[in-house]
Amino acid sequence: MQKLGTGAIGYVKKLLGDHAFQEYEAMKKWPNLVGENIAVHTKAIRISYGKMTVQVDDPVWRNELLLMKPIILQKYRMLYNDKIVSEIIFL
């Protein structure tokens, strides 16, 4: 994914609105938040009404992530409070 310049970021924020832009940023941060080992098996695909949907490539990884969900949610809360990600759904 390419990085946006400062002017482009301001334009996108204005176009989407601050909340939608924060959702976009939260999805971009998924790989850094969970680490490379998990990121290669997962992809954050959307956030809607505070629920982040994450595609998982293997049922075993999905079960592990269900156990790790409280830790991952805590990391998001530290960044955004409960305003952006309040639930994670693993598919």
C-alpha positions as CSV (number, residue, x, y, z in Angstrom):
1,M,0.0,0.0,0.0
2,Q,1.4,3.4,-1.0
3,K,1.7,6.2,1.6
4,L,-0.3,9.3,1.1
5,G,1.3,12.8,1.2
6,T,0.2,15.3,3.8
7,G,-2.0,17.1,1.4
8,A,-3.6,13.9,0.2
9,I,-4.3,12.8,3.8
10,G,-6.1,16.0,4.5
11,Y,-8.2,15.6,1.3
12,V,-9.1,12.0,2.2
13,K,-10.1,13.0,5.7
14,K,-12.3,15.8,4.3
15,L,-13.8,13.4,1.8
16,L,-14.5,10.5,4.1
17,G,-15.0,12.3,7.4
18,D,-12.8,11.9,10.5
19,H,-14.5,8.8,11.8
20,A,-14.3,6.9,8.5
21,F,-10.7,8.0,8.1
22,Q,-9.9,6.6,11.6
23,E,-11.5,3.3,10.6
24,Y,-9.3,3.2,7.5
25,E,-6.2,3.9,9.7
26,A,-7.3,1.2,12.2
27,M,-7.5,-1.4,9.3
28,K,-4.0,-0.3,8.1
29,K,-2.6,-0.8,11.6
30,W,-3.8,-4.4,11.9
31,P,-0.5,-6.0,10.7
32,N,1.6,-3.9,13.1
33,L,-0.8,-4.5,16.0
34,V,-0.9,-8.3,15.7
35,G,2.7,-8.8,14.4
36,E,4.0,-10.4,11.2
37,N,3.4,-14.0,12.2
38,I,-0.4,-13.4,12.5
39,A,-0.6,-10.8,9.7
40,V,0.5,-13.3,7.1
41,H,-2.6,-15.5,8.0
42,T,-5.1,-12.6,8.3
43,K,-6.5,-9.6,6.6
44,A,-8.7,-6.8,8.1
45,I,-11.4,-6.4,5.5
46,R,-13.8,-3.9,7.0
47,I,-15.0,-1.9,10.0
48,S,-18.7,-1.2,10.4
49,Y,-20.4,0.2,13.5
50,G,-17.3,-0.6,15.6
51,K,-17.0,-4.2,14.4
52,M,-13.8,-5.1,12.6
53,T,-14.1,-8.1,10.3
54,V,-10.9,-10.1,9.8
55,Q,-10.4,-12.8,7.2
56,V,-8.4,-15.7,8.6
57,D,-6.8,-18.4,6.3
58,D,-7.0,-21.3,8.6
59,P,-9.4,-22.6,11.3
60,V,-6.6,-23.2,13.8
61,W,-5.4,-19.6,13.5
62,R,-9.0,-18.4,13.9
63,N,-9.3,-20.3,17.2
64,E,-6.0,-18.8,18.4
65,L,-7.2,-15.4,17.5
66,L,-10.4,-15.9,19.3
67,L,-8.3,-16.5,22.5
68,M,-6.2,-13.5,21.7
69,K,-9.2,-11.2,21.0
70,P,-9.2,-9.4,24.4
71,I,-5.5,-8.6,24.0
72,I,-5.9,-7.3,20.5
73,L,-9.0,-5.2,21.5
74,Q,-7.0,-3.7,24.3
75,K,-4.3,-2.6,21.9
76,Y,-7.0,-0.9,19.7
77,R,-8.5,0.7,22.8
78,M,-5.2,2.2,23.7
79,L,-5.0,3.8,20.3
80,Y,-8.7,4.8,19.7
81,N,-10.6,4.2,22.9
82,D,-13.8,2.3,22.0
83,K,-14.8,4.7,19.3
84,I,-13.4,2.8,16.3
85,V,-12.9,-0.9,17.2
86,S,-15.1,-2.3,19.9
87,E,-15.5,-5.9,18.5
88,I,-13.5,-8.2,16.2
89,I,-15.2,-10.9,14.1
90,F,-12.9,-13.6,12.7
91,L,-14.1,-15.3,9.5
